[in-house]
Amino acid sequence: MRQCLLICLIFWPAAASAWSVLDSWADVVLTQIRARQPLPILTSLDPALTLEDAFSIQRTVVRELTLQVPPVGFRADLTTPLGRAKLHSDRPITLAILKDQWLNNGATILRPASSKLRVAPALAFTLRQPVQRQLLRVSDAWAYIRDVRPAVLLLDDTAVGPGKLQLPDLVAANGGLARVVVGAPFARADSQSVDAIFLEMLRAGVVVDRAKATNVMGGQYAALRWLLNDLLVRGWTTQAGQLLVTGPLSEPVPAQVGAWLVDYRDQGKLEFTIGDSPRGAPNPLR
């Protein structure tokens, strides 16, 4: 069924409107997501697909997936120069966090055998109130924040189809197969203490990564201001209680099986476990 749809779209009549084509590409992405399959490489089928086209597809996909429950938050990605270079992007991107993508401290995540699951530490902010205007200064972001929490991004851009994954593919599929593990709020949440955070990420008691809060755009509140402003530009509606993740604090590392710990020193800790998914089981990352 999925292959038939792809073939039909390749030979789409020239007279079809651009919106009809984008809507159909959204159907392809939704088919993959609902079947718990890797994201499709749309750019191999439609090389003319632009980044703005991809954002339009993303909005349709997220709208369909959140008919009952709105996004529980949003996250930024490609916030580091290396991350952007890998996908030839000149800017970060914004992605929605869906209800089933939010996991709590202590969660167990099953890793499909064929996945490219990776782990990256992060910081998450809870919105105190909706944002309805552009924020002019970095300090303006603080007024909208209720608390700050430890977070871990579980990223999986496993893709299916000919060609190599491109930036529009990642955006159209709303970031691919991803989840976020979120901990309890930090006791202190002012900009100075948050930007001073230095963390270690360990697997089975061995340090596999270290990172600083200032690795993202030079500071967490600068990154938060960018994310909130970009959400307004993209037409997303924010709500009190939603989560905002400013992006990976370091380059994601392979999600090897075992017990993981992210130590934020005196701020707190976050724990989770990676296990192997039974062979042939549906992809549990969705």
C-alpha positions in Angstrom: 0.0 0.0 0.0 2.8 2.4 1.0 4.8 1.6 -2.1 1.8 2.1 -4.4 1.2 5.5 -2.9 4.9 6.5 -3.4 4.8 5.4 -7.1 1.6 7.3 -7.7 3.1 10.5 -6.3 6.2 10.2 -8.5 4.0 10.4 -11.5 1.8 13.1 -10.2 0.1 15.1 -13.0 1.9 18.4 -13.8 -1.3 20.3 -13.4 -1.7 19.4 -9.7 -1.3 22.3 -7.3 1.7 22.6 -5.0 -0.5 22.3 -2.0 -2.0 19.0 -3.2 1.4 17.6 -3.6 2.6 18.7 -0.2 -0.6 17.3 1.4 0.1 14.0 -0.3 3.7 13.9 0.9 2.3 14.5 4.4 0.1 11.4 3.9 3.3 9.4 3.1 5.0 10.6 6.3 1.9 9.8 8.4 1.7 6.3 6.9 5.2 5.6 8.0 4.7 7.1 11.5 1.5 5.2 12.1 3.0 2.0 11.0 6.0 2.7 13.3 8.4 2.7 10.4 11.5 4.8 9.7 11.0 8.2 8.1 10.7 8.4 4.3 13.4 10.1 2.2 11.0 12.4 0.3 13.8 14.4 -1.3 14.8 11.2 -3.3 11.3 11.2 -4.8 10.9 15.0 -5.1 14.4 16.7 -5.4 12.7 20.1 -5.7 11.3 19.8 -2.1 12.3 23.0 -0.2 12.8 23.6 3.5 9.6 25.7 3.5 7.7 22.9 1.8 9.0 20.6 4.6 7.8 22.9 7.3 4.3 22.9 5.7 4.4 19.1 5.6 5.5 19.0 9.2 2.5 21.2 10.3 0.1 18.9 8.5 1.7 15.8 10.1 1.7 17.2 13.6 -1.9 18.5 13.2 -3.1 15.0 12.3 -1.2 13.3 15.1 -2.4 15.7 17.7 -6.2 15.9 16.9 -7.0 14.7 20.5 -4.0 16.1 22.4 -1.9 19.2 21.4 1.9 19.0 21.3 3.2 18.6 24.9 6.1 20.9 23.9 8.7 21.8 21.3 12.4 21.3 20.8 15.2 22.8 18.8 17.6 20.8 16.8 20.8 21.5 14.8 21.7 24.1 17.4 25.5 23.3 17.1 27.7 24.1 14.1 28.6 20.4 13.6 24.9 19.3 13.7 24.1 21.9 11.0 27.1 21.0 8.9 26.0 17.3 8.7 22.7 18.3 7.1 24.0 21.4 5.3 21.8 23.7 7.3 22.4 27.4 7.9 20.1 27.5 10.9 18.6 25.4 13.7 15.1 23.9 13.2 12.0 23.6 15.5 10.2 20.4 16.0 7.0 19.5 18.0 7.1 17.0 21.0 4.1 14.7 21.0 2.5 13.1 24.0 3.9 9.7 23.4 7.4 11.1 23.0 7.6 12.4 26.6 9.2 9.8 29.0 9.8 10.3 32.7 12.9 9.8 34.8 13.8 6.1 35.1 12.2 5.1 31.8 13.3 2.0 29.8 13.7 2.5 26.1 13.8 -0.5 23.7 16.2 -0.1 20.8 15.3 -1.7 17.5 18.1 -3.7 16.1 18.2 -1.7 12.8 17.8 1.7 14.4 20.4 4.5 14.6 19.3 5.5 18.1 21.6 8.1 19.7 21.6 9.9 23.0 22.3 13.5 23.9 21.9 15.4 27.2 19.7 18.6 27.2 17.8 21.1 29.3 14.1 21.5 29.3 12.0 24.6 30.3 8.3 24.6 31.3 6.3 27.5 30.0 4.6 29.6 32.6 2.3 31.3 30.1 1.8 31.4 26.3 4.1 33.6 24.2 2.3 35.9 21.8 4.9 38.4 20.8 8.5 38.4 19.6 11.1 38.6 22.4 13.6 41.4 21.8 16.1 40.6 24.6 17.5 37.4 26.0 16.3 38.5 29.5 12.7 38.6 28.2 12.6 34.8 28.0 12.9 34.4 31.8 9.4 35.9 32.4 7.8 33.0 30.5 9.6 30.1 32.4 8.1 28.2 35.3 10.9 25.8 35.9 14.0 24.1 34.4 14.5 20.4 34.2 17.1 17.8 33.2 16.4 16.1 29.9 17.8 13.6 27.5 17.1 13.4 23.8 16.8 10.0 22.2 17.3 10.7 18.5 16.8 8.2 15.7 16.9 9.5 12.1 16.7 6.0 10.6 15.3 6.4 7.1 14.0 4.2 4.3 14.3 4.8 0.6 17.0 5.5 -2.0 19.3 8.4 -1.4 20.7 10.1 1.7 18.6 11.8 4.4 18.4 15.6 3.8 17.3 18.5 6.0 13.8 18.7 4.4 13.3 15.0 5.2 14.0 15.5 8.8 11.8 18.5 9.1 8.9 17.0 7.2 8.9 13.9 9.5 9.1 16.2 12.6 12.5 15.0 13.6 12.1 11.3 12.9 11.9 8.7 15.6 12.7 10.7 18.7 11.8 10.8 22.4 12.6 13.0 25.4 13.3 11.7 28.9 12.5 14.5 31.4 13.3 14.7 35.1 12.0 16.7 38.1 12.6 20.5 38.2 15.8 21.9 39.4 15.8 23.7 42.8 17.4 26.8 41.2 16.3 28.1 37.8 17.8 31.5 37.2 19.8 32.2 34.1 23.1 32.4 35.9 22.8 29.1 37.7 21.4 27.3 34.6 24.2 28.6 32.3 26.8 27.4 34.8 25.7 23.8 34.5 28.4 21.2 33.7 27.2 17.6 33.3 28.6 14.2 32.8 26.7 11.4 31.0 27.6 7.8 32.1 26.7 4.3 30.9 27.3 1.4 33.3 29.2 3.8 35.5 31.6 4.9 32.8 31.7 8.5 31.6 30.9 8.7 27.9 30.3 12.4 27.5 30.6 15.8 29.2 28.9 19.0 28.3 28.1 22.6 29.3 24.8 24.4 29.2 26.5 27.2 27.2 27.2 24.8 24.3 23.9 25.8 22.8 23.9 29.2 21.2 26.3 30.5 23.9 23.7 30.3 26.6 20.4 28.7 27.5 18.3 31.8 27.6 19.6 33.0 24.3 18.6 29.6 22.9 15.2 29.8 24.6 14.6 33.2 23.1 15.5 32.0 19.6 13.1 28.9 20.0 10.2 31.0 21.3 10.6 33.5 18.5 10.9 30.8 15.8 7.7 29.2 17.1 5.9 32.4 16.5 7.4 32.8 13.0 6.3 29.2 12.2 2.8 29.8 13.5 2.8 27.4 16.4 0.6 28.1 19.4 2.2 27.8 22.8 0.4 26.9 26.0 1.2 27.1 29.8 2.8 23.8 30.9 4.4 22.9 27.6 8.0 21.8 27.5 10.7 23.6 25.6 14.0 21.8 24.9 16.7 24.1 23.6 18.7 21.4 21.8 21.4 18.8 22.4 24.2 20.0 24.7 26.7 17.8 22.9 26.9 15.7 19.8 24.7 12.6 20.2 26.4 9.3 21.0 25.3 5.8 20.1 22.6 4.5 22.5 24.3 1.3 23.6 22.4 -1.1 25.8 22.7 -0.5 29.5 21.9 1.7 32.5 22.5 5.4 31.8 22.9 8.3 34.2 23.2 12.1 33.4 24.7 13.9 36.4 24.0 17.6 36.6 26.2 17.9 39.7 24.4 19.8 42.5 21.3 20.4 40.3 20.2 16.8 40.1 20.4 13.5 38.1 18.5 11.8 35.3 18.4 8.0 34.8 17.2 5.7 32.0 17.9 2.3 30.6 18.4 1.2 27.0 17.4 -2.3 26.1 17.2 -4.3 22.9 13.8 -4.7 21.3 12.7 -8.2 20.5 13.5 -9.1 16.9 10.5 -8.5 14.6 8.7 -6.3 17.2 7.2 -3.0 16.0 9.5 0.0 16.4 8.9 1.1 20.1 10.2 4.6 19.5 6.8 5.8 18.4 
